[in-house]
Amino acid sequence: MIDKRFIRTNDRIRAREIRVIDNEGNQLGIMTPFDALKVARERGLDLVEISPTANPPVCKIQDFGKWMYEKEKSERAAKKNQKTFVLKEVKFRINVDEHDYNFKKNNVLRFLAEGDKVKATIFFRGREMTHTNLGREVLDRLIDELGDKAVVEFRPRMEGNTLHAILAPPKTQPQSKPKQPKPASEPTQQPVTSQAKG
């Protein structure tokens, strides 16, 4: 979040000269902070330093409280829309039986549906290291069976005595869109009748 203490306003602007933009976005040119503050006060507004590192610093005449509210609102919206992924791990064995395999595959599907990434792992013990191809077969089968329900970020690869693949949820496509487009010129009774029968 924005910290008000680090935003210079009004009398706290230290530069000798500043580039000034008014509340309607018009360039007022380069002025002293004193003159710019005078203009801001005549309009009942604040002088806010919006780009302190520019040469000269850029200041805008605006309502500081309203500006802070808008900035915080847009930050909250950006944070809300930011997708965070959790990496879940599902462990398989090279000699996994069918029931166990399907149970674990369903876990993978559930995690992907919840929007999490999945690390499908096979840990090789002792002599199992000579049968890494069996582990690849298990993970390749999983990837094939998941189909378009997963995006493969990393194909199966070995790291030490572990084989793993990383799967991500597919990019969501809006499902309601294909149903919505209906030409306005079409009579409304025909689609309603066909929907009632189907």
C-alpha positions in Angstrom: 0.0 0.0 0.0 1.0 3.6 -0.5 2.6 5.3 2.5 1.5 8.9 2.8 4.6 9.8 4.7 6.8 9.3 1.6 4.6 11.4 -0.8 5.6 15.1 -0.7 2.7 17.5 -0.8 2.2 21.3 -0.5 4.8 22.8 1.8 6.9 19.6 2.0 8.0 19.8 -1.7 11.7 20.7 -1.5 12.8 21.2 -5.2 13.7 24.7 -6.4 11.7 24.2 -9.6 9.0 21.8 -10.5 7.0 20.9 -13.6 3.4 21.5 -12.9 0.3 19.8 -14.3 -3.1 21.1 -13.3 -6.2 19.0 -12.2 -7.4 18.8 -15.8 -4.1 17.4 -17.1 -2.9 20.6 -18.7 0.9 21.4 -18.5 1.4 24.7 -16.6 5.1 24.6 -17.2 8.1 24.9 -14.8 7.4 26.9 -11.7 8.6 27.3 -8.1 6.8 25.2 -5.6 5.6 28.5 -3.9 3.9 29.7 -7.1 2.5 26.3 -7.9 1.1 26.0 -4.4 -0.5 29.4 -4.7 -2.3 28.2 -7.8 -3.4 25.0 -6.1 -4.8 26.8 -3.1 -6.7 29.2 -5.3 -8.5 26.2 -6.7 -9.0 24.6 -3.3 -6.7 21.7 -4.1 -3.3 20.3 -3.1 0.1 20.2 -4.8 1.3 16.6 -5.0 4.7 15.4 -6.2 3.9 12.5 -8.5 7.3 12.0 -10.1 10.1 13.0 -7.6 12.9 11.5 -9.7 12.2 13.4 -12.8 14.3 16.5 -13.6 12.7 18.8 -12.6 10.2 16.8 -10.4 6.7 16.6 -11.7 3.9 17.8 -9.4 0.1 17.8 -10.0 -2.6 20.1 -8.7 -5.3 17.8 -7.3 -7.3 16.6 -4.3 -4.7 14.6 -2.4 -7.3 12.6 -0.4 -9.2 11.6 -3.5 -5.9 10.8 -5.3 -4.8 8.5 -2.4 -8.2 6.8 -2.4 -8.0 6.1 -6.1 -4.4 4.8 -5.9 -5.2 2.5 -3.0 -8.4 1.3 -4.8 -6.4 0.5 -8.0 -3.7 -1.3 -5.9 -6.4 -3.4 -4.2 -8.0 -4.3 -7.5 -4.6 -5.3 -9.0 -3.9 -7.4 -5.9 -7.3 -9.1 -6.2 -6.8 -9.9 -9.8 -3.3 -11.3 -9.2 -3.4 -15.0 -9.4 -1.2 -16.8 -6.8 -0.3 -20.4 -7.5 0.3 -23.0 -4.8 2.5 -26.0 -5.8 0.9 -29.2 -4.6 2.9 -32.4 -4.8 1.4 -35.8 -5.7 3.7 -38.8 -5.3 3.4 -41.9 -7.5 5.3 -45.2 -7.4 6.7 -47.1 -10.4 4.7 -50.2 -9.4 1.5 -48.2 -8.6 -1.7 -50.3 -8.7 -4.7 -49.1 -10.8 -6.8 -48.0 -7.8 -4.0 -46.0 -6.3 -3.1 -44.5 -9.6 -6.7 -43.3 -10.2 -7.0 -41.9 -6.7 -3.9 -39.9 -7.2 -4.9 -38.8 -10.7 -8.2 -37.5 -9.2 -6.2 -35.5 -6.6 -4.2 -34.0 -9.4 -7.4 -33.1 -11.2 -8.9 -31.6 -8.1 -5.8 -29.4 -7.4 -5.8 -28.2 -11.0 -9.5 -27.4 -10.8 -8.8 -25.3 -7.7 -6.2 -23.3 -9.6 -3.1 -24.8 -8.1 0.0 -26.2 -9.9 0.9 -29.8 -9.3 4.3 -31.5 -9.1 3.8 -35.2 -10.0 6.8 -37.0 -8.4 8.2 -40.5 -8.5 10.9 -41.3 -6.0 13.2 -44.2 -6.9 14.6 -46.4 -4.1 17.6 -48.6 -4.4 17.3 -50.9 -7.4 14.4 -49.0 -8.8 16.9 -46.6 -10.3 17.6 -49.1 -13.0 13.9 -48.8 -14.0 13.5 -45.1 -14.5 11.7 -45.8 -17.8 8.8 -47.3 -15.8 8.5 -44.0 -13.9 8.4 -42.1 -17.2 5.6 -44.4 -18.4 3.6 -43.5 -15.3 4.0 -39.8 -15.7 3.5 -39.9 -19.5 0.3 -41.8 -19.0 -0.9 -39.2 -16.4 -0.1 -36.3 -18.8 -1.9 -38.1 -21.7 -5.0 -38.9 -19.5 -5.2 -35.3 -18.2 -5.3 -34.0 -21.8 -6.5 -30.4 -22.0 -7.3 -30.3 -18.2 -3.6 -29.5 -17.6 -0.8 -27.5 -19.1 2.6 -29.2 -18.9 5.1 -26.7 -17.6 7.9 -29.2 -17.3 7.9 -32.6 -19.0 9.1 -35.5 -16.8 12.8 -35.1 -15.9 15.2 -36.6 -13.4 16.8 -34.7 -10.5 18.9 -37.1 -8.4 16.8 -40.1 -7.6 13.5 -38.3 -8.3 11.5 -38.0 -11.5 9.0 -35.2 -11.7 6.7 -33.2 -14.0 5.1 -29.9 -13.3 1.5 -29.3 -14.4 -0.5 -26.1 -14.3 -4.2 -25.4 -14.6 -5.3 -24.6 -18.2 -6.0 -21.0 -19.1 -9.7 -20.6 -18.3 -11.9 -19.9 -21.3 -15.3 -18.2 -20.7 -17.9 -20.8 -21.1 -20.9 -18.5 -21.2 -19.8 -16.6 -24.3 -20.8 -19.2 -27.0 -24.3 -19.3 -25.6 -24.8 -15.5 -25.5 -24.4 -14.2 -29.1 -27.9 -14.2 -30.5 -28.7 -11.9 -33.4 -31.3 -9.4 -32.5 -33.1 -9.8 -35.9 -34.0 -13.5 -35.1 -37.4 -14.2 -33.7 -37.1 -14.9 -30.0 -39.6 -17.8 -30.1 -37.4 -20.2 -32.2 -34.4 -20.4 -29.8 -36.7 -20.7 -26.8 -38.7 -23.6 -28.4 -35.5 -25.5 -29.3 -34.1 -25.0 -25.8 -37.3 -26.3 -24.2 -37.2 -29.5 -26.4 -33.4 -30.1 -26.0 
